[in-house]
Amino acid sequence: MLKVTQNKVAPRTFRVDAELTRIVWESKRGNFVPLYAIRDVRFGSNAQSYRQSLQISDAHESRWISIIYQTPRAYKAIHVIALSDASFELWVCTLERILAHWQALSSGRITAASAQSEWLEASWRGRQTLDFTALSRLCQRMGLQVSRPELRALFDDADCEHLGALHFKAFQRFVAQLKRRADIDQLFQQLAPDGVLSLDDFTKFVREEQLETRWSDEHIAYLYTRHQVSHSEGLAAFLNSRENGTCALRVQDTTESLDEPICNYYISSSHNTYLEGGQWKGDSTVEGYVRALQQGARSVELDCWDGPNGQPQVTHGRTLTSRVPLVDVVDAIAQYAFASSPYPLILSLEVHNDMTQQATLAQILRTRLGSLLVTEPLPDVGAGALPTPEQLKYRILVKCKRYERMHPQESQDSDEHASTTSTDHTEWESDTLLVQAKSFVRLARRAPERSKNVRPKSPELLSLLVYTIGVQCRGLNKKEHYDVAHTFSLSERKAHRLIRTSGTDLIKHNLTHMTRVYPSLTKLSRMTNSANFCPLDMWAAGCQLVALNWQTHDKGMEQNVALFAGSAGYVRKPDALRVRHLVKHAGSDMVTVQIACTIISGQQLPHARRDDEAICPYISLSVDAPAQWGKGVIRLQSLAPEVTDSPTSPLRRTSSRTHTIRSQGLAPIWRTPFLIEVDIPAGIDTVAVLAQRTRHDTASRHAILLHEATRGLLDLCFLRLQAWDDQPTPVLLASRSVSLGRLGRGYRHLALHDTQLSPLLYASLFIHTRYTLL
C-alpha cells in the first residue's frame, strides 16, 4: 500500500503480525502499531478530513484507509492507500474485526479469563509442546500483563516433570493457574464451607451483600446457571461479569427514563472541542469533534471567526492555534452526532464573525444538518417549558449569545488578526507571542464581566436559537426575569463567585433553566496545556453544562468520565438539586455517610519497567467532595496496622494508601481496609428518614434510606484509586475515579484506565464496600 504523511507518499508493505499482535511495515523507526492500541478505523468518505488535510486527490477516496491509534501520550493516525479494490476490502474487513474484538474486551463483553484461556487453548492447536520462549510470545500476543519472572514461576509450576517445555496437560495446568483467583477462592469458602454454593445462598449473597434489588428471583436463578456459580470459578465469572458492574444501575438511570425537562440532567460537555493540545499553540482539527462525539459528548464548542473567501473558520482566536474550515467541522458533526448516544446534541457557538459570515455560518448549519437541527419549538412541548431529552432524540440544538462581547481591537483589525495567528512563526515571534499570552492572561483576570462593546447577531443566526438562547447573567434576584430558554454561559471565575454569594439562588435558577460553565483563562497553564478545573462545585450548584477540555486528561476530566460512565451523555441530577420542595426546604445540618472500603487485590497491572522486571505495586486512595458544602468531615484512613497515614487535620484527611507488594503485578493481594466518612448536606426531613432505620433494618431498605437521607448528593463525592509502582520516584501505572453514590455495593471489579483515561485491557482492582448512615 501507499503510506501517506505530510512529507511524502511512499510504497510500504504492511502486514498483521499475529504472534506479536501488531500491524507492522518496513521503516527506519516507528514501524508498528499494537492491535490493542487501535481506537478507530475510517475509510472512504469517512476519512475525508484527513485526506483533504494531506492534499490527496478525491480520486483516491475509494481506497483510502485511516487507522487511529493511541500512544501513552496522544492519539495518532496512519494513512494508507490500497493499490487494489481486493486489497482495500481485505484490510477494511480485517481491521474492523480487530477493532470489534478489542472493543469487546475493553467493554467487558468478553471477560479477561475467558478471552485469555480461549486464546491460549486455540494457540495450542498443531503443537506438541510449548517452551518458555514460545509461551512468552503467546502471552505478549494476547496482551497478558505479566513480567518475565512471574511468567517463569508459572511456567515452572506447570512443568511438574521438569521437561523444560509444556505438553498439553502441563499447558492446561498453566491456563488453570492463570485463571485461578486466590482472593475469590477465599470468598467462596466463606460463602460455601461445604464446597458447593447453593442457589438460595447465592440469592442471599446477591440481595444482602451486593444489594441488587432490581433483579427478580428468576433472573438470579438464570445468572446462577449461566455462570455455574455453584463452584469457585463460576463465582469468579459472575463477579467479573457485566451484570456485576462497577456502577449500581438504578431504574431512573436507564436511558428509557430521560423524560424530565432537559434542565434536570447533567450533560456531558466539551470545551474548545476543536483543539488537540494547548490553547496557545495547539492544532485545531475536525478529529477533536469526532473523538469527543464518539466518547459520549452531548455538547461541543465551535469558536467561529472570519475566514478567507467569505467562509467562517474554527480556531482559538488571537493565538498560534491553527484553523479548520467551519464546513468541515459541521460535516463531521452531522456524521458522528449520534455515534454514541441518540440524545440531543448542543452546539455551543462562540461567534466572532461579521454579519455577512454569520449569515454564511447559519446557512452552513441549516444545509449540512438539515432536519436534525431544531429551528422552531416542538409541537408537543408546552409554552414556558423545556423539552425532555426523549423528545429531542436525534436532534441538534444551537446555543449562542444574542450579543457577543468584543475585544477592544477586534472590530478594527480582524484582517490583521488573521495574519498574526498563522502558525508559521520564527522563534523570535513565538517568544514575543508568549509574552503576549501572559499579558492576555493578566487582562483576562482584570476584565470586567460586562461590556458595552458588543456585536449583534445576524437574523439568520438568531433564527436557529430555540431552547438555548445565550444571555448574560444580570443577577439572581426577583427583579431579573429570564425566559426558560435563556441559558447562562459563565466563566469558571464568575460561577465560583455566584456560588459563594448566591449559591442557593443559583440552584433554584437551575431548576428551570440551563447554565454552562467553562474554564477561565486566569492561569498561563490554561493557555499552554488546557488544564481543567474541578467540576464538583459546578455540579453541586445544579449547572448542567460543565464544559471541560477533553484533550487534557487530568483529575477534573477523570471525574467527568466517572460521572457519565455507562450513561448516554445525560445523567439525572440528584433529588436535592432537581426536586423543588427538596431545594426549598433544604436544611443547614449535615448527615454523615460512613463507607468501609477494602482494597482486596489487583489483576494484571500494567508495567512501568522492562518486561523482565516485576513491578512493586501499591494503591493510593483519595476522596473529593464539593468545596461549597463547607468544612464538614471528609475523612479517609487506613485500618491496616502496616499502613501509617500522614498526620493531617482530623476532619480533612482525604488520602491514604495500601502497603507495597514486592515483585507482583499479575495478581497482587492487599486486603487493606479503609474507613471513609463524608458529611453531606441534609434536608429538613432527614431526621424523619433516619428514624426509619430501626423499623426497616434490611440491607436493601437501608440503601434506599441512604439515598433519601443524602437526597442523592453522595453522587457528587468521588473516590479516586491510583495504582503505583513503588520505585525511588513512584510511577503511576493506572487509575480510576468512581462516584461514591453510584458505586455498586459489595464485591466489585473496577476496570483501570491509562493516562489517556482509556480502559486498560484486563487490568482491574477487586474491592468491597459497605455503606452506613451515622
C-alpha positions, -999 to +999 in steps of 0.1 A: +000+000+000+010+037-002+017+052+032+008+089+033+024+115+055+028+153+055+061+150+038+057+122+012+037+093-003+058+061-003+050+024-011+052+002+020+044-034+027+020-038+056+011-070+074-006-082+106+019-099+129-003-124+147+025-136+170+031-101+184-004-088+178+006-057+158+005-041+124+040-038+110+056-022+080+092-016+069+106+016+082+136+030+100+116+039+131+081+036+144+072+007+122+044-009+142+010-003+159-002-027+186-036-040+178-050-032+212-040+005+207-063+009+176-092+032+185-109+037+152-107+028+115-120+052+088-122+047+051-136+063+021-156+094+027-154+089+065-118+098+063-123+128+041-109+154+065-077+135+068-073+131+031-080+167+023-056+180+050-029+159+034-039+173+000-046+140-016-069+139-046-105+128-044-096+101-069-080+081-040-111+083-017-124+048-026-092+031-014-082+054+015-078+039+050-070+059+082-061+039+113-064+060+145-044+046+175-034+057+209+000+061+224+007+068+261+009+105+253-015+112+224-037+099+196-020+093+163-030+082+128-016+062+099-030+069+065-027+044+036-040+039+000-047+004-011-033-005-045-064-026-055-100-030-046-093-065-033-065-053-010-088-025+003-116-049+011-093-073+028-077-047+050-110-030+059-126-063+069-096-074+089-092-040+107-129-039+116-128-073+131-097-065+151-113-033+164-145-050+173-126-077+192-106-053+213-136-031+220-155-062+232-126-069+256-123-034+269-161-030+274-164-062+294-185-081+269-157-107+269-140-113+303-103-114+307-103-150+320-124-164+292-106-145+264-071-154+276-080-191+282-097-193+247-067-177+230-043-199+248-062-231+240-067-220+204-030-213+201-021-249+212-036-264+180-009-281+159+016-280+187+032-309+206+050-289+233+055-252+242+088-239+255+092-208+276+102-185+247+071-196+227+049-192+258+063-157+264+055-147+228+020-162+231+013-142+263+026-110+247+003-117+217-028-118+238-019-087+259-012-105+291+004-081+316+030-104+333+067-098+339+093-124+328+100-135+364+063-140+372+058-159+339+088-181+346+073-190+380+040-200+364+058-220+337+080-239+363+049-247+384+031-261+354+062-281+343+060-307+370+082-331+351+109-305+346+110-311+309+118-275+300+086-275+279+049-279+284+030-308+270-008-305+267-016-315+303+011-292+316-003-264+294-037-270+309-022-266+343-007-233+332-040-220+320-057-231+352-031-212+373-036-182+351-073-182+357-071-190+394-082-163+418-069-170+453-089-140+467-122-153+452-114-188+464-113-175+499-146-156+495-162-188+481-151-208+511-168-182+534-200-185+514-199-222+508-179-241+536-191-274+522-176-266+487-209-260+468-227-227+467-265-233+466-290-211+447-305-200+480-271-189+493-263-172+461-296-153+462-289-142+497-254-130+486-269-110+457-297-095+478-279-087+510-242-083+500-244-069+465-277-051+472-291-059+437-327-052+444-338-048+408-334-085+399-362-110+401-356-144+417-360-159+382-332-137+369-309-146+398-315-182+390-306-176+354-273-160+364-266-188+388-270-214+360-253-193+333-221-187+353-222-221+371-219-202+404-220-234+424-182-236+421-155-211+428-147-205+391-183-197+385-185-172+413-154-155+398-171-155+364-202-138+379-181-112+399-163-103+366-194-101+345-212-071+332-242-078+354-220-072+384-207-040+370-189-012+388-218+012+390-251+004+406-279+007+379-309+024+393-342+024+375-341+062+370-307+060+354-317+039+324-319+055+290-356+047+289-365+073+315-350+105+302-385+121+302-379+150+325-371+185+312-336+188+299-326+211+327-329+182+351-298+165+337-261+169+337-249+169+301-215+157+290-199+188+276-167+196+258-148+230+258-126+240+229-135+208+212-115+216+181-082+218+200-056+190+203-032+202+229-028+236+244-049+267+238-018+288+228-002+266+201-024+236+197-038+223+165-075+229+155-088+198+139-120+180+129-107+150+147-114+167+181-151+167+173-151+131+160-133+118+191-155+138+216-187+126+200-175+090+199-167+093+236-201+105+246-200+143+244-235+158+241-223+194+239-194+206+218-180+241+212-174+259+179-152+290+182-161+308+149-140+335+133-139+352+099-121+332+072-109+338+037-132+338+007-162+346+030-161+312+047-161+310+085-133+291+103-130+274+137-099+284+158-089+298+191-087+335+184-055+356+189-033+326+195-009+304+175-035+276+170-042+265+135-076+269+117-101+245+103-130+254+079-163+255+097-180+235+069-156+205+076-164+207+113-202+207+107-199+178+082-181+158+109-207+167+134-235+156+111-219+123+106-209+115+142-235+134+162-253+103+174-225+078+172-226+071+209-260+083+220-294+091+205-300+120+228-298+157+218-265+173+209-260+210+218-237+231+196-222+259+218-211+287+194-188+315+202-193+338+173-167+364+163-178+367+127-190+398+109-227+399+098-220+385+064-201+355+076-227+350+104-253+345+077-230+321+059-225+302+092-263+299+097-266+287+061-240+260+066-257+248+097-291+246+080-279+229+048-255+205+064-275+194+094-309+196+077-338+180+096-315+172+126-315+209+135-341+223+159-353+256+143-387+260+159-405+249+191-416+213+192-454+209+189-457+186+219-438+210+243-459+235+262-452+272+263-428+282+291-413+247+293-382+230+282-384+197+262-371+164+275-341+145+261-366+119+250-385+145+229-352+158+215-339+124+204-317+126+173-320+164+172-293+192+174-297+224+193-277+256+187-267+278+216-250+312+213-253+346+228-277+371+212-248+396+216-211+388+217-187+408+238-160+422+215-124+428+224-112+464+220-093+459+188-114+431+173-138+454+154-110+473+136-083+448+130-099+415+121-078+413+089-046+420+108-056+393+134-060+368+106-024+373+096-009+373+131-025+340+141-007+320+115+012+290+129+042+298+107+064+319+130+100+324+137+114+316+172+116+353+180+079+357+170+069+328+191+087+342+222+071+376+215+037+359+213+043+340+245+048+374+262+015+385+246-001+353+260+010+362+295-004+397+290-036+382+277-040+361+309-034+392+330-061+411+311-085+382+315-080+383+352-089+420+353-115+420+325-150+431+336-178+406+332-199+433+314-191+452+283-210+478+262-188+469+232-209+441+218-215+426+184-252+418+174-261+386+158-275+383+123-312+374+119-302+342+101-282+330+131-308+342+157-335+322+139-316+290+150-319+297+187-349+280+201-344+264+236-308+275+242-306+313+239-274+326+254-280+356+277-258+375+302-263+367+339-277+400+352-280+387+387-302+362+406-330+382+422-367+388+419-361+419+398-345+399+370-366+377+348-353+351+324-373+331+299-369+293+303-350+292+270-324+317+284-291+300+290-263+313+311-227+309+299-205+315+329-167+315+332-153+294+360-144+325+379-179+340+377-195+307+386-174+304+417-183+340+427-220+333+422-217+301+442-201+320+471-226+349+471-258+333+457-253+296+458-289+287+468-303+311+443-282+295+415-295+261+425-331+274+423-324+290+390-311+258+375-343+240+385-359+255+354-330+270+333-298+258+318-263+270+328-230+263+310-197+268+328-163+269+310-127+273+322-114+308+329-081+319+313-067+331+346-036+310+346-009+305+319-012+268+324-047+271+309-031+286+278-002+262+274-017+228+284-055+234+287-057+225+323-092+218+337-109+229+369-126+206+394-162+203+382-177+192+416-188+227+428-205+235+395-224+202+395-233+208+432-248+242+421-270+223+396-252+236+365-259+212+336-233+220+310-199+219+328-175+221+299-140+207+302-110+204+279-114+168+268-079+167+253-064+172+288-066+140+310-063+155+344-083+150+377-112+172+365-116+152+333-113+119+353-142+130+375-162+139+344-156+104+329-167+089+362-199+108+364-210+099+329-197+063+329-223+040+314-247+068+305-259+082+272-243+115+279-272+126+302-272+119+340-302+129+361-292+154+388-296+145+424-330+149+440-316+178+462-309+198+430-339+188+409-370+184+431-384+218+440-396+211+475-363+195+485-345+226+473-370+249+490-367+230+523-330+224+524-317+222+559-284+236+573-274+203+590-252+176+577-256+138+575-225+116+578-221+086+555-195+060+565-181+037+539-160+007+548-139+000+517-114-028+513-089-029+485-087-067+481-065-073+450-053-062+416-053-081+383-028-077+355-015-043+364+004-026+335+042-023+335+062+008+340+095-011+338+110-035+312+091-068+307+119-087+325+114-067+357+085-073+381+067-042+395+061-034+432+026-020+433+006-002+459-028+016+456-034+052+467-069+064+475-083+099+477-118+114+483-132+146+469-165+164+476-178+199+466-159+226+485-191+246+488-205+221+513-183+238+539-159+224+564-177+192+572-159+159+577-141+143+547-120+115+563-102+087+547-079+065+569-064+030+566-073+005+593-043-017+585-016-018+611+011-018+584+000+015+569+005+048+587-014+078+573+003+111+572-007+134+601-033+159+589-064+176+601-087+150+617-117+165+597-100+167+563-078+136+559-086+129+522-059+104+511-043+072+521-026+041+506-021+004+509+012-012+516+035-023+488+035-058+473+070-067+462+076-082+427+039-090+419+019-072+392-001-102+379-023-108+409-012-087+440-034-092+471-035-064+497-068-069+516-063-034+531-093-020+549-101+017+548-128+038+565-143+068+546-165+094+562-182+122+543-206+149+555-235+155+531-259+185+533-291+172+549-327+181+540-352+193+565-368+159+566-336+139+570-343+133+607-376+116+598-358+095+572-332+083+597-358+073+622-370+047+597-338+027+601-349+008+632-382-001+616-368-014+583-335-028+592-328-047+559-298-042+537-318-032+507-341-009+526-310+007+543-296+015+508-329+033+499-329+052+531-293+063+525-302+077+491-332+095+506-312+109+536-285+123+513-310+133+487-288+118+461-258+142+468-235+113+475-233+110+437-211+142+438-185+126+461-157+108+442-132+081+452-100+081+432-079+049+431-044+050+416-020+021+411+017+030+415+050+012+410+070+018+442+103+029+427+125+056+443+102+080+425+068+063+423+055+058+388+018+059+381+005+028+364-032+032+361-061+050+378-099+050+382-123+075+397-159+065+407-188+083+422-194+070+457-232+074+452-232+053+421-206+027+431-221-008+433-222-022+468-204-054+480-177-070+458-169-052+426-142-051+400-130-017+389-115-016+354-085+006+354-077+034+330-044+045+314-031+081+315-053+089+285-084+077+305-089+048+282-097+013+297-067-009+301-072-045+288-076-069+317-063-045+344-086-041+374-089-038+411-112-060+432-128-041+461-155-045+487-177-017+501-203-014+528-222+019+535-236+031+568-256+062+579-242+077+611 
